[in-house]
Amino acid sequence: MAAASIRDVARLAGVSVGTVSNFLNKPTEVSPVSGALVKNAIAELGYIRNDAARRLRAGTSATVGFVVLDGQNPFFNQVVRGAEDEGSTQGIAIIVGNTDEDSSREGLYLDLFEEQRVRGVLISPYGDITARLQLLRSRDIPAVLVDRVNVDGQFSSVAVDSGAGGQIAAQHLIDTGRRRLAFVGGPLDLHQVRDRLEGARVAVDNCEHPVELEVIATSALSVEEGVKAGHRILERPRRERPDALFAANDLLALGLLQSLIVDGSLLVPEQIALIGFDDIAFAAAAAVPLSSIRQPSAMIGQTALRVLLEEAENPSMIPRQTVFRPELVVRESTKVAGSRTR
């Protein structure tokens, strides 16, 4: 059975289509008698208004597309939750697409959101998508980068200072007396990973004492890759093992911790310290509570949506870069008696 239309409602109520439209959009302009007729007809027919079509005709979609880099990472779940909470206060629904660090999937979601004529796009991009976002903008679909600082200033962005976070993490490990540091993370073409590594290098270069920093590359930012990296470390002779690990995110750190605990030959934190990045909920609940660099994940999502909606209302706005300062959270995985923390 076909869905009832506005004309069906008007016919049953014995009023004009215009009267039904006014009842739905400007009820104060409809007399009580006509309003009651329309209301009864709607109930009898089970009519449901096509709000999406109405908004598209008015040029104002009630949806925003959010393209995330890794839907399995609790950090992004919290960022999306922040955007959803903000959207609920403004009548905006968030549609999420997970690229899983795949540029082809990223393109598919951007194509879909363009076809749906969303109000705008929030995106944590994989690689350089400037040209694609410029095309969206030319079609009146603004975009805001999330978890990525837009250094050329062409688009607004909302992120944490990953370089500062990397420096804070490495400095904390140095302050606890560690001298053989390893950065575990990848792929290194991800801006966030590269920035965190560069920040760690700054801390090492500025240290008054000799400190080593090696890179243990991973193919993804996942628990599984953390476990594999942990196994590679454990296969080394004891004298060649690092005494501190800085994981590019908490999922990697949890995988590293799992491999170390199962093996048992390297105690955390007595023989090897471990710090992650993001401070997801699982970090505090780990077998050895995990030190981490905290990002204000929900605030990032809330702020990004506010900026996007402002740009949708005023396309001539100058792009702006919002950068949050990360915070060190110290737990058991890096604590050493007599250590100094910041």
Phi and psi in degrees as GROMACS dihedral restraints (atoms count N, CA, C in turn):
[ dihedral_restraints ]
;  ai    aj    ak    al  type     phi  dphi    fc
    3     4     5     6     1   -69.9    20    10
    4     5     6     7     1   146.6    20    10
    6     7     8     9     1   -67.4    20    10
    7     8     9    10     1   145.6    20    10
    9    10    11    12     1   -66.7    20    10
   10    11    12    13     1   143.6    20    10
   12    13    14    15     1  -107.4    20    10
   13    14    15    16     1   172.8    20    10
   15    16    17    18     1   -64.6    20    10
   16    17    18    19     1   -30.2    20    10
   18    19    20    21     1   -68.4    20    10
   19    20    21    22     1   -37.4    20    10
   21    22    23    24     1   -61.5    20    10
   22    23    24    25     1   -41.0    20    10
   24    25    26    27     1   -64.5    20    10
   25    26    27    28     1   -44.9    20    10
   27    28    29    30     1   -62.3    20    10
   28    29    30    31     1   -41.6    20    10
   30    31    32    33     1   -63.6    20    10
   31    32    33    34     1   -46.0    20    10
   33    34    35    36     1   -68.1    20    10
   34    35    36    37     1   -36.4    20    10
   36    37    38    39     1   -79.6    20    10
   37    38    39    40     1   -16.3    20    10
   39    40    41    42     1    73.3    20    10
   40    41    42    43     1    32.5    20    10
   42    43    44    45     1  -128.7    20    10
   43    44    45    46     1   176.4    20    10
   45    46    47    48     1   -81.1    20    10
   46    47    48    49     1   161.1    20    10
   48    49    50    51     1   -60.6    20    10
   49    50    51    52     1   -36.2    20    10
   51    52    53    54     1   -61.1    20    10
   52    53    54    55     1   -37.4    20    10
   54    55    56    57     1   -65.5    20    10
   55    56    57    58     1   -42.0    20    10
   57    58    59    60     1   -63.0    20    10
   58    59    60    61     1   -42.8    20    10
   60    61    62    63     1   -61.3    20    10
   61    62    63    64     1   -42.5    20    10
   63    64    65    66     1   -64.5    20    10
   64    65    66    67     1   -37.6    20    10
   66    67    68    69     1   -61.5    20    10
   67    68    69    70     1   -37.8    20    10
   69    70    71    72     1   -78.0    20    10
   70    71    72    73     1   -33.6    20    10
   72    73    74    75     1  -111.2    20    10
   73    74    75    76     1   -31.9    20    10
   75    76    77    78     1  -137.4    20    10
   76    77    78    79     1    67.0    20    10
   78    79    80    81     1   -58.1    20    10
   79    80    81    82     1   -25.4    20    10
   81    82    83    84     1   -70.0    20    10
   82    83    84    85     1   -15.9    20    10
   84    85    86    87     1   -90.7    20    10
   85    86    87    88     1     2.5    20    10
   87    88    89    90     1  -109.4    20    10
   88    89    90    91     1   134.2    20    10
   90    91    92    93     1   -64.8    20    10
   91    92    93    94     1   153.9    20    10
   93    94    95    96     1   -56.2    20    10
   94    95    96    97     1   -38.0    20    10
   96    97    98    99     1   -66.4    20    10
   97    98    99   100     1   -49.9    20    10
   99   100   101   102     1   -64.0    20    10
  100   101   102   103     1   -38.7    20    10
  102   103   104   105     1   -60.7    20    10
  103   104   105   106     1   -41.3    20    10
  105   106   107   108     1   -65.8    20    10
  106   107   108   109     1   -39.2    20    10
  108   109   110   111     1   -62.8    20    10
  109   110   111   112     1   -44.2    20    10
  111   112   113   114     1   -66.1    20    10
  112   113   114   115     1   -43.2    20    10
  114   115   116   117     1   -60.6    20    10
  115   116   117   118     1   -42.8    20    10
  117   118   119   120     1   -66.6    20    10
  118   119   120   121     1   -39.0    20    10
  120   121   122   123     1   -65.6    20    10
  121   122   123   124     1   -39.5    20    10
  123   124   125   126     1   -62.3    20    10
  124   125   126   127     1   -43.7    20    10
  126   127   128   129     1   -65.4    20    10
  127   128   129   130     1   -42.1    20    10
  129   130   131   132     1   -67.7    20    10
  130   131   132   133     1   -38.0    20    10
  132   133   134   135     1   -87.0    20    10
  133   134   135   136     1   -15.0    20    10
  135   136   137   138     1    68.4    20    10
  136   137   138   139     1    33.8    20    10
  138   139   140   141     1   -67.3    20    10
  139   140   141   142     1   134.9    20    10
  141   142   143   144     1  -123.9    20    10
  142   143   144   145     1   122.7    20    10
  144   145   146   147     1   -69.2    20    10
  145   146   147   148     1   144.7    20    10
  147   148   149   150     1   -88.4    20    10
  148   149   150   151     1    84.9    20    10
  150   151   152   153     1   -67.3    20    10
  151   152   153   154     1   -33.3    20    10
  153   154   155   156     1   -62.2    20    10
  154   155   156   157     1   -44.5    20    10
  156   157   158   159     1   -64.4    20    10
  157   158   159   160     1   -40.9    20    10
  159   160   161   162     1   -60.6    20    10
  160   161   162   163     1   -44.2    20    10
  162   163   164   165     1   -68.5    20    10
  163   164   165   166     1   -37.6    20    10
  165   166   167   168     1   -64.2    20    10
  166   167   168   169     1   -39.2    20    10
  168   169   170   171     1   -63.6    20    10
  169   170   171   172     1   -33.3    20    10
  171   172   173   174     1   -82.8    20    10
  172   173   174   175     1    -8.2    20    10
  174   175   176   177     1    80.5    20    10
  175   176   177   178     1    18.1    20    10
  177   178   179   180     1  -132.2    20    10
  178   179   180   181     1    96.0    20    10
  180   181   182   183     1   -73.2    20    10
  181   182   183   184     1   149.6    20    10
  183   184   185   186     1   -98.6    20    10
  184   185   186   187     1    15.1    20    10
  186   187   188   189     1  -123.5    20    10
  187   188   189   190     1   149.4    20    10
  189   190   191   192     1  -127.2    20    10
  190   191   192   193     1   133.9    20    10
  192   193   194   195     1   -87.9    20    10
  193   194   195   196     1   137.3    20    10
  195   196   197   198     1  -125.9    20    10
  196   197   198   199     1   112.0    20    10
  198   199   200   201     1   -99.2    20    10
  199   200   201   202     1   113.4    20    10
  201   202   203   204     1  -105.4    20    10
  202   203   204   205     1   152.7    20    10
  204   205   206   207     1   -75.2    20    10
  205   206   207   208     1   -35.9    20    10
  207   208   209   210     1  -151.4    20    10
  208   209   210   211     1    99.9    20    10
  210   211   212   213     1   -67.7    20    10
  211   212   213   214     1   -14.2    20    10
  213   214   215   216     1   -87.0    20    10
  214   215   216   217     1   -11.2    20    10
  216   217   218   219     1   -83.5    20    10
  217   218   219   220     1   119.1    20    10
  219   220   221   222     1   -56.2    20    10
  220   221   222   223     1   -25.8    20    10
  222   223   224   225     1   -58.4    20    10
  223   224   225   226     1   -48.9    20    10
  225   226   227   228     1   -67.2    20    10
  226   227   228   229     1   -32.6    20    10
  228   229   230   231     1   -60.3    20    10
  229   230   231   232     1   -39.5    20    10
  231   232   233   234     1   -72.3    20    10
  232   233   234   235     1   -35.2    20    10
  234   235   236   237     1   -63.4    20    10
  235   236   237   238     1   -46.1    20    10
  237   238   239   240     1   -62.1    20    10
  238   239   240   241     1   -41.0    20    10
  240   241   242   243     1   -60.0    20    10
  241   242   243   244     1   -39.2    20    10
  243   244   245   246     1   -63.1    20    10
  244   245   246   247     1   -41.7    20    10
  246   247   248   249     1   -65.8    20    10
  247   248   249   250     1   -40.2    20    10
  249   250   251   252     1   -64.3    20    10
  250   251   252   253     1   -42.0    20    10
  252   253   254   255     1   -61.9    20    10
  253   254   255   256     1   -42.2    20    10
  255   256   257   258     1   -67.6    20    10
  256   257   258   259     1   -41.3    20    10
  258   259   260   261     1   -61.8    20    10
  259   260   261   262     1   -36.1    20    10
  261   262   263   264     1   -63.8    20    10
  262   263   264   265     1   -25.4    20    10
  264   265   266   267     1   -82.0    20    10
  265   266   267   268     1   -13.2    20    10
  267   268   269   270     1  -121.0    20    10
  268   269   270   271     1    13.2    20    10
  270   271   272   273     1    69.8    20    10
  271   272   273   274     1    29.9    20    10
  273   274   275   276     1  -114.1    20    10
  274   275   276   277     1   132.3    20    10
  276   277   278   279     1  -101.1    20    10
  277   278   279   280     1   141.3    20    10
  279   280   281   282     1  -103.0    20    10
  280   281   282   283     1   125.3    20    10
  282   283   284   285     1  -106.1    20    10
  283   284   285   286     1   123.3    20    10
  285   286   287   288     1  -105.6    20    10
  286   287   288   289     1   135.4    20    10
  288   289   290   291     1  -123.8    20    10
  289   290   291   292     1   127.7    20    10
  291   292   293   294     1   -99.6    20    10
  292   293   294   295     1   119.2    20    10
  294   295   296   297     1   -85.2    20    10
  295   296   297   298     1   -21.6    20    10
  297   298   299   300     1    55.6    20    10
  298   299   300   301     1    39.5    20    10
  300   301   302   303     1    57.0    20    10
  301   302   303   304     1    40.6    20    10
  303   304   305   306     1  -125.4    20    10
  304   305   306   307     1   115.5    20    10
  306   307   308   309     1   -65.3    20    10
  307   308   309   310     1   -31.4    20    10
  309   310   311   312     1   -69.3    20    10
  310   311   312   313     1   -39.8    20    10
  312   313   314   315     1   -67.0    20    10
  313   314   315   316     1   -36.0    20    10
  315   316   317   318     1   -58.8    20    10
  316   317   318   319     1   -45.2    20    10
  318   319   320   321     1   -63.8    20    10
  319   320   321   322     1   -39.0    20    10
  321   322   323   324     1   -61.8    20    10
  322   323   324   325     1   -43.3    20    10
  324   325   326   327     1   -67.8    20    10
  325   326   327   328     1   -38.9    20    10
  327   328   329   330     1   -64.9    20    10
  328   329   330   331     1   -38.9    20    10
  330   331   332   333     1   -62.1    20    10
  331   332   333   334     1   -43.9    20    10
  333   334   335   336     1   -62.3    20    10
  334   335   336   337     1   -46.1    20    10
  336   337   338   339     1   -65.8    20    10
  337   338   339   340     1   -34.1    20    10
  339   340   341   342     1   -66.6    20    10
  340   341   342   343     1   -42.7    20    10
  342   343   344   345     1   -62.5    20    10
  343   344   345   346     1   -34.9    20    10
  345   346   347   348     1   -79.7    20    10
  346   347   348   349     1    -6.3    20    10
  348   349   350   351     1    52.4    20    10
  349   350   351   352     1    53.1    20    10
  351   352   353   354     1   -65.2    20    10
  352   353   354   355     1   162.4    20    10
  354   355   356   357     1   -63.3    20    10
  355   356   357   358     1   -34.0    20    10
  357   358   359   360     1  -177.2    20    10
  358   359   360   361     1   177.3    20    10
  360   361   362   363     1  -128.6    20    10
  361   362   363   364     1   129.3    20    10
  363   364   365   366     1  -100.2    20    10
  364   365   366   367     1   136.7    20    10
  366   367   368   369     1  -148.8    20    10
  367   368   369   370     1   132.8    20    10
  369   370   371   372     1  -101.0    20    10
  370   371   372   373     1    96.0    20    10
  372   373   374   375     1   -79.8    20    10
  373   374   375   376     1   157.1    20    10
  375   376   377   378     1  -109.6    20    10
  376   377   378   379     1   109.5    20    10
  378   379   380   381     1    82.4    20    10
  379   380   381   382     1  -163.2    20    10
  381   382   383   384     1   -95.6    20    10
  382   383   384   385     1   114.0    20    10
  384   385   386   387     1  -121.2    20    10
  385   386   387   388     1    27.4    20    10
  387   388   389   390     1   -55.1    20    10
  388   389   390   391     1   -47.5    20    10
  390   391   392   393     1   -62.1    20    10
  391   392   393   394     1   -38.8    20    10
  393   394   395   396     1   -67.7    20    10
  394   395   396   397     1   -40.2    20    10
  396   397   398   399     1   -70.9    20    10
  397   398   399   400     1   -32.7    20    10
  399   400   401   402     1   -63.9    20    10
  400   401   402   403     1   -36.8    20    10
  402   403   404   405     1   -65.2    20    10
  403   404   405   406     1   -42.2    20    10
  405   406   407   408     1   -60.1    20    10
  406   407   408   409     1   -44.1    20    10
  408   409   410   411     1   -62.0    20    10
  409   410   411   412     1   -37.8    20    10
  411   412   413   414     1   -64.7    20    10
  412   413   414   415     1   -19.1    20    10
  414   415   416   417     1  -105.6    20    10
  415   416   417   418     1    24.2    20    10
  417   418   419   420     1    65.2    20    10
  418   419   420   421     1    32.1    20    10
  420   421   422   423     1  -119.3    20    10
  421   422   423   424     1   101.2    20    10
  423   424   425   426     1   -72.0    20    10
  424   425   426   427     1   160.4    20    10
  426   427   428   429     1  -138.5    20    10
  427   428   429   430     1   143.9    20    10
  429   430   431   432     1  -127.6    20    10
  430   431   432   433     1   130.4    20    10
  432   433   434   435     1   -78.6    20    10
  433   434   435   436     1   139.4    20    10
  435   436   437   438     1  -121.9    20    10
  436   437   438   439     1   133.8    20    10
  438   439   440   441     1    63.5    20    10
  439   440   441   442     1    28.4    20    10
  441   442   443   444     1  -153.9    20    10
  442   443   444   445     1   122.3    20    10
  444   445   446   447     1   -79.0    20    10
  445   446   447   448     1   126.9    20    10
  447   448   449   450     1   -87.5    20    10
  448   449   450   451     1    96.6    20    10
  450   451   452   453     1   -68.4    20    10
  451   452   453   454     1   -27.7    20    10
  453   454   455   456     1   -87.2    20    10
  454   455   456   457     1    -4.6    20    10
  456   457   458   459     1    73.0    20    10
  457   458   459   460     1    13.2    20    10
  459   460   461   462     1   -75.4    20    10
  460   461   462   463     1   -27.2    20    10
  462   463   464   465     1  -132.2    20    10
  463   464   465   466     1   152.7    20    10
  465   466   467   468     1   -68.8    20    10
  466   467   468   469     1   151.3    20    10
  468   469   470   471     1  -144.8    20    10
  469   470   471   472     1   153.6    20    10
  471   472   473   474     1  -134.7    20    10
  472   473   474   475     1   120.0    20    10
  474   475   476   477     1  -157.8    20    10
  475   476   477   478     1   173.5    20    10
  477   478   479   480     1   -99.1    20    10
  478   479   480   481     1   156.6    20    10
  480   481   482   483     1   -77.4    20    10
  481   482   483   484     1    92.1    20    10
  483   484   485   486     1   -65.7    20    10
  484   485   486   487     1   -34.3    20    10
  486   487   488   489     1   -62.5    20    10
  487   488   489   490     1   -44.8    20    10
  489   490   491   492     1   -63.6    20    10
  490   491   492   493     1   -38.6    20    10
  492   493   494   495     1   -62.8    20    10
  493   494   495   496     1   -41.8    20    10
  495   496   497   498     1   -63.4    20    10
  496   497   498   499     1   -39.4    20    10
  498   499   500   501     1   -66.1    20    10
  499   500   501   502     1   -41.7    20    10
  501   502   503   504     1   -62.7    20    10
  502   503   504   505     1   -43.4    20    10
  504   505   506   507     1   -62.6    20    10
  505   506   507   508     1   -49.1    20    10
  507   508   509   510     1   -66.0    20    10
  508   509   510   511     1   -39.1    20    10
  510   511   512   513     1   -64.0    20    10
  511   512   513   514     1   -37.4    20    10
  513   514   515   516     1   -62.0    20    10
  514   515   516   517     1   -43.9    20    10
  516   517   518   519     1   -63.7    20    10
  517   518   519   520     1   -40.0    20    10
  519   520   521   522     1   -64.5    20    10
  520   521   522   523     1   -41.3    20    10
  522   523   524   525     1   -64.4    20    10
  523   524   525   526     1   -23.7    20    10
  525   526   527   528     1   -88.4    20    10
  526   527   528   529     1     7.8    20    10
  528   529   530   531     1    94.7    20    10
  529   530   531   532     1     8.3    20    10
  531   532   533   534     1   -81.6    20    10
  532   533   534   535     1   141.5    20    10
  534   535   536   537     1  -126.8    20    10
  535   536   537   538     1   -13.9    20    10
  537   538   539   540     1  -118.3    20    10
  538   539   540   541     1    89.2    20    10
  540   541   542   543     1   -94.2    20    10
  541   542   543   544     1   147.9    20    10
  543   544   545   546     1  -131.2    20    10
  544   545   546   547     1   130.7    20    10
  546   547   548   549     1   -94.5    20    10
  547   548   549   550     1   125.5    20    10
  549   550   551   552     1  -113.7    20    10
  550   551   552   553     1   116.5    20    10
  552   553   554   555     1   174.4    20    10
  553   554   555   556     1   165.0    20    10
  555   556   557   558     1   160.7    20    10
  556   557   558   559     1   171.2    20    10
  558   559   560   561     1   -69.5    20    10
  559   560   561   562     1   149.0    20    10
  561   562   563   564     1   -75.0    20    10
  562   563   564   565     1    -7.1    20    10
  564   565   566   567     1   -82.9    20    10
  565   566   567   568     1    -3.8    20    10
  567   568   569   570     1   -76.4    20    10
  568   569   570   571     1   126.6    20    10
  570   571   572   573     1   -56.9    20    10
  571   572   573   574     1   -42.6    20    10
  573   574   575   576     1   -60.8    20    10
  574   575   576   577     1   -43.3    20    10
  576   577   578   579     1   -65.5    20    10
  577   578   579   580     1   -46.8    20    10
  579   580   581   582     1   -62.0    20    10
  580   581   582   583     1   -41.6    20    10
  582   583   584   585     1   -65.3    20    10
  583   584   585   586     1   -39.1    20    10
  585   586   587   588     1   -67.0    20    10
  586   587   588   589     1   -37.5    20    10
  588   589   590   591     1   -66.3    20    10
  589   590   591   592     1   -44.0    20    10
  591   592   593   594     1   -62.1    20    10
  592   593   594   595     1   -38.1    20    10
  594   595   596   597     1   -63.2    20    10
  595   596   597   598     1   -40.6    20    10
  597   598   599   600     1   -63.2    20    10
  598   599   600   601     1   -38.8    20    10
  600   601   602   603     1   -63.9    20    10
  601   602   603   604     1   -36.2    20    10
  603   604   605   606     1   -61.0    20    10
  604   605   606   607     1   -45.3    20    10
  606   607   608   609     1   -61.6    20    10
  607   608   609   610     1   -41.9    20    10
  609   610   611   612     1   -67.1    20    10
  610   611   612   613     1   -43.7    20    10
  612   613   614   615     1   -64.8    20    10
  613   614   615   616     1   -30.4    20    10
  615   616   617   618     1   -87.4    20    10
  616   617   618   619     1    -2.2    20    10
  618   619   620   621     1   -75.0    20    10
  619   620   621   622     1   140.4    20    10
  621   622   623   624     1   -75.2    20    10
  622   623   624   625     1   -20.5    20    10
  624   625   626   627     1  -106.7    20    10
  625   626   627   628     1   154.4    20    10
  627   628   629   630     1   -62.9    20    10
  628   629   630   631     1   124.4    20    10
  630   631   632   633     1  -134.8    20    10
  631   632   633   634     1   133.5    20    10
  633   634   635   636     1   -95.9    20    10
  634   635   636   637     1   146.4    20    10
  636   637   638   639     1  -139.2    20    10
  637   638   639   640     1   112.8    20    10
  639   640   641   642     1  -107.6    20    10
  640   641   642   643     1   163.9    20    10
  642   643   644   645     1  -116.1    20    10
  643   644   645   646     1   124.9    20    10
  645   646   647   648     1  -109.7    20    10
  646   647   648   649     1   101.6    20    10
  648   649   650   651     1   -77.2    20    10
  649   650   651   652     1   145.2    20    10
  651   652   653   654     1  -124.9    20    10
  652   653   654   655     1   159.2    20    10
  654   655   656   657     1   -87.8    20    10
  655   656   657   658     1   -11.7    20    10
  657   658   659   660     1  -157.9    20    10
  658   659   660   661     1   166.4    20    10
  660   661   662   663     1   -99.6    20    10
  661   662   663   664     1    66.6    20    10
  663   664   665   666     1  -131.0    20    10
  664   665   666   667     1   163.5    20    10
  666   667   668   669     1   -59.4    20    10
  667   668   669   670     1   -44.0    20    10
  669   670   671   672     1   -58.3    20    10
  670   671   672   673     1   -43.2    20    10
  672   673   674   675     1   -68.0    20    10
  673   674   675   676     1   -32.2    20    10
  675   676   677   678     1   -65.4    20    10
  676   677   678   679     1   -40.6    20    10
  678   679   680   681     1   -61.8    20    10
  679   680   681   682     1   -45.0    20    10
  681   682   683   684     1   -62.1    20    10
  682   683   684   685     1   -42.3    20    10
  684   685   686   687     1   -63.7    20    10
  685   686   687   688     1   -39.5    20    10
  687   688   689   690     1   -61.2    20    10
  688   689   690   691     1   -41.2    20    10
  690   691   692   693     1   -63.7    20    10
  691   692   693   694     1   -38.9    20    10
  693   694   695   696     1   -64.2    20    10
  694   695   696   697     1   -37.5    20    10
  696   697   698   699     1   -66.3    20    10
  697   698   699   700     1   -43.6    20    10
  699   700   701   702     1   -69.0    20    10
  700   701   702   703     1   -21.7    20    10
  702   703   704   705     1   -75.7    20    10
  703   704   705   706     1   -13.3    20    10
  705   706   707   708     1   -78.0    20    10
  706   707   708   709     1   157.8    20    10
  708   709   710   711     1   -61.7    20    10
  709   710   711   712     1   149.7    20    10
  711   712   713   714     1   -55.2    20    10
  712   713   714   715     1   -38.9    20    10
  714   715   716   717     1   -71.1    20    10
  715   716   717   718     1   -13.6    20    10
  717   718   719   720     1  -103.0    20    10
  718   719   720   721     1     5.1    20    10
  720   721   722   723     1   -86.3    20    10
  721   722   723   724     1   144.8    20    10
  723   724   725   726     1   -69.2    20    10
  724   725   726   727     1   160.5    20    10
  726   727   728   729     1  -105.7    20    10
  727   728   729   730     1     3.8    20    10
  729   730   731   732     1  -155.7    20    10
  730   731   732   733     1   142.4    20    10
  732   733   734   735     1  -124.4    20    10
  733   734   735   736     1   130.5    20    10
  735   736   737   738     1  -112.8    20    10
  736   737   738   739     1   109.3    20    10
  738   739   740   741     1   -90.3    20    10
  739   740   741   742     1   140.1    20    10
  741   742   743   744     1   -65.3    20    10
  742   743   744   745     1   -22.6    20    10
  744   745   746   747     1  -151.8    20    10
  745   746   747   748     1   173.0    20    10
  747   748   749   750     1   -70.0    20    10
  748   749   750   751     1   -29.7    20    10
  750   751   752   753     1   -63.1    20    10
  751   752   753   754     1   -45.0    20    10
  753   754   755   756     1   -59.9    20    10
  754   755   756   757     1   -44.1    20    10
  756   757   758   759     1   -61.3    20    10
  757   758   759   760     1   -40.4    20    10
  759   760   761   762     1   -66.4    20    10
  760   761   762   763     1   -37.1    20    10
  762   763   764   765     1   -65.4    20    10
  763   764   765   766     1   -42.6    20    10
  765   766   767   768     1   -59.4    20    10
  766   767   768   769     1   -46.4    20    10
  768   769   770   771     1   -61.1    20    10
  769   770   771   772     1   -41.8    20    10
  771   772   773   774     1   -59.0    20    10
  772   773   774   775     1   -47.3    20    10
  774   775   776   777     1   -64.9    20    10
  775   776   777   778     1   -38.3    20    10
  777   778   779   780     1   -68.7    20    10
  778   779   780   781     1   -41.2    20    10
  780   781   782   783     1   -67.8    20    10
  781   782   783   784     1   -43.4    20    10
  783   784   785   786     1   -63.3    20    10
  784   785   786   787     1   -41.5    20    10
  786   787   788   789     1   -69.6    20    10
  787   788   789   790     1   -46.9    20    10
  789   790   791   792     1    81.7    20    10
  790   791   792   793     1    -2.9    20    10
  792   793   794   795     1   -86.1    20    10
  793   794   795   796     1   -15.4    20    10
  795   796   797   798     1  -123.1    20    10
  796   797   798   799     1   114.7    20    10
  798   799   800   801     1   -85.0    20    10
  799   800   801   802     1   137.5    20    10
  801   802   803   804     1  -106.8    20    10
  802   803   804   805     1   122.2    20    10
  804   805   806   807     1  -101.8    20    10
  805   806   807   808     1     3.4    20    10
  807   808   809   810     1   -56.4    20    10
  808   809   810   811     1   -43.7    20    10
  810   811   812   813     1  -106.0    20    10
  811   812   813   814     1   -23.0    20    10
  813   814   815   816     1  -149.3    20    10
  814   815   816   817     1   125.5    20    10
  816   817   818   819     1   -89.5    20    10
  817   818   819   820     1   156.9    20    10
  819   820   821   822     1  -146.0    20    10
  820   821   822   823     1   128.6    20    10
  822   823   824   825     1  -134.6    20    10
  823   824   825   826     1   142.9    20    10
  825   826   827   828     1  -111.3    20    10
  826   827   828   829     1  -161.3    20    10
  828   829   830   831     1  -148.4    20    10
  829   830   831   832     1   130.7    20    10
  831   832   833   834     1   121.8    20    10
  832   833   834   835     1   -36.4    20    10
  834   835   836   837     1    56.2    20    10
  835   836   837   838     1    57.2    20    10
  837   838   839   840     1   -71.6    20    10
  838   839   840   841     1   166.6    20    10
  840   841   842   843     1   -59.8    20    10
  841   842   843   844     1   -34.5    20    10
  843   844   845   846     1   -67.2    20    10
  844   845   846   847     1   -19.4    20    10
  846   847   848   849     1   -62.1    20    10
  847   848   849   850     1   -45.8    20    10
  849   850   851   852     1   -71.7    20    10
  850   851   852   853     1   -23.0    20    10
  852   853   854   855     1   -95.6    20    10
  853   854   855   856     1     4.2    20    10
  855   856   857   858     1   -66.8    20    10
  856   857   858   859     1   162.2    20    10
  858   859   860   861     1   -55.7    20    10
  859   860   861   862     1   -42.1    20    10
  861   862   863   864     1  -112.8    20    10
  862   863   864   865     1   108.3    20    10
  864   865   866   867     1   -49.3    20    10
  865   866   867   868     1   131.5    20    10
  867   868   869   870     1   -93.4    20    10
  868   869   870   871     1   126.7    20    10
  870   871   872   873     1   -68.8    20    10
  871   872   873   874     1   148.5    20    10
  873   874   875   876     1  -158.2    20    10
  874   875   876   877     1   166.7    20    10
  876   877   878   879     1  -100.6    20    10
  877   878   879   880     1   115.7    20    10
  879   880   881   882     1   -84.1    20    10
  880   881   882   883     1   133.4    20    10
  882   883   884   885     1  -108.1    20    10
  883   884   885   886     1   142.0    20    10
  885   886   887   888     1   -78.3    20    10
  886   887   888   889     1    73.6    20    10
  888   889   890   891     1   -58.5    20    10
  889   890   891   892     1   -50.0    20    10
  891   892   893   894     1   -63.5    20    10
  892   893   894   895     1   -39.1    20    10
  894   895   896   897     1   -64.4    20    10
  895   896   897   898     1   -34.9    20    10
  897   898   899   900     1   -61.0    20    10
  898   899   900   901     1   -46.2    20    10
  900   901   902   903     1   -65.4    20    10
  901   902   903   904     1   -43.6    20    10
  903   904   905   906     1   -61.0    20    10
  904   905   906   907     1   -48.3    20    10
  906   907   908   909     1   -63.9    20    10
  907   908   909   910     1   -42.0    20    10
  909   910   911   912     1   -61.1    20    10
  910   911   912   913     1   -41.9    20    10
  912   913   914   915     1   -68.1    20    10
  913   914   915   916     1   -39.8    20    10
  915   916   917   918     1   -59.7    20    10
  916   917   918   919     1   -45.8    20    10
  918   919   920   921     1   -62.1    20    10
  919   920   921   922     1   -42.7    20    10
  921   922   923   924     1   -62.4    20    10
  922   923   924   925     1   -45.2    20    10
  924   925   926   927     1   -67.6    20    10
  925   926   927   928     1   -34.5    20    10
  927   928   929   930     1   -64.3    20    10
  928   929   930   931     1   -40.0    20    10
  930   931   932   933     1   -71.7    20    10
  931   932   933   934     1   -31.2    20    10
  933   934   935   936     1   -65.6    20    10
  934   935   936   937     1   -34.7    20    10
  936   937   938   939     1   -77.7    20    10
  937   938   939   940     1   -31.3    20    10
  939   940   941   942     1  -134.5    20    10
  940   941   942   943     1    83.1    20    10
  942   943   944   945     1   -60.0    20    10
  943   944   945   946     1   -17.7    20    10
  945   946   947   948     1   -85.2    20    10
  946   947   948   949     1     0.9    20    10
  948   949   950   951     1   -61.2    20    10
  949   950   951   952     1   141.4    20    10
  951   952   953   954     1   -75.4    20    10
  952   953   954   955     1   129.7    20    10
  954   955   956   957     1   -56.4    20    10
  955   956   957   958     1   144.9    20    10
  957   958   959   960     1  -133.8    20    10
  958   959   960   961     1   150.4    20    10
  960   961   962   963     1  -111.0    20    10
  961   962   963   964     1   117.7    20    10
  963   964   965   966     1  -103.9    20    10
  964   965   966   967     1   118.2    20    10
  966   967   968   969     1  -123.2    20    10
  967   968   969   970     1   121.4    20    10
  969   970   971   972     1   -92.0    20    10
  970   971   972   973     1   149.3    20    10
  972   973   974   975     1   -86.7    20    10
  973   974   975   976     1   127.9    20    10
  975   976   977   978     1   -74.7    20    10
  976   977   978   979     1   164.3    20    10
  978   979   980   981     1  -130.5    20    10
  979   980   981   982     1   135.0    20    10
  981   982   983   984     1   -79.4    20    10
  982   983   984   985     1   128.3    20    10
  984   985   986   987     1  -118.4    20    10
  985   986   987   988     1   113.6    20    10
  987   988   989   990     1   -96.0    20    10
  988   989   990   991     1   125.7    20    10
  990   991   992   993     1  -129.8    20    10
  991   992   993   994     1  -166.7    20    10
  993   994   995   996     1   -62.6    20    10
  994   995   996   997     1   -26.3    20    10
  996   997   998   999     1   -68.7    20    10
  997   998   999  1000     1   -10.6    20    10
  999  1000  1001  1002     1  -128.8    20    10
 1000  1001  1002  1003     1     2.7    20    10
 1002  1003  1004  1005     1   -76.5    20    10
 1003  1004  1005  1006     1   134.2    20    10
 1005  1006  1007  1008     1  -135.8    20    10
 1006  1007  1008  1009     1   138.8    20    10
 1008  1009  1010  1011     1   -54.5    20    10
 1009  1010  1011  1012     1   128.7    20    10
 1011  1012  1013  1014     1    79.6    20    10
 1012  1013  1014  1015     1     8.0    20    10
 1014  1015  1016  1017     1   -73.5    20    10
 1015  1016  1017  1018     1   157.2    20    10
 1017  1018  1019  1020     1  -112.0    20    10
 1018  1019  1020  1021     1   126.7    20    10
 1020  1021  1022  1023     1  -120.8    20    10
 1021  1022  1023  1024     1   162.5    20    10
